[in-house]
Amino acid sequence: MLIYDASFTEDEYVTRVGWGHSTWQAAVALADTAGVGQLVLFHHEPNHDDATMDTIVRDAAARRPGTIAAMEGMILTVGAG
């Protein structure tokens, strides 16, 4: 499992380079390169509404099935099951 700071889209990131955050696209690329089992996107841009987050997760999961967005109170379990 890779839990990755994916605050922005690539379009948003252009004006936020150096802020210390990343994109969901970079998360997908890293997860693919590392061969991790599941990608969890976290540290979402506060201005993203639910519809935007749904679109981001749908797009990320289309490129990397099983990708989810972390949500407040979510409990993740790592390991065989």
FENMO-V799547 format. One record per helix or strand. SS is the DSSP state (h for helix, s for strand). FROM is the first residue (numbers start at 1). LEN is the number of residues. If there is no record, write none. Layout:
BEGIN
SS&FROM&LEN / SS&FROM&LEN
END
This chain:
BEGIN
s&2&4 / s&8&1 / h&10&4 / s&23&1 / h&24&11 / s&39&4 / h&50&14 / s&68&2
END
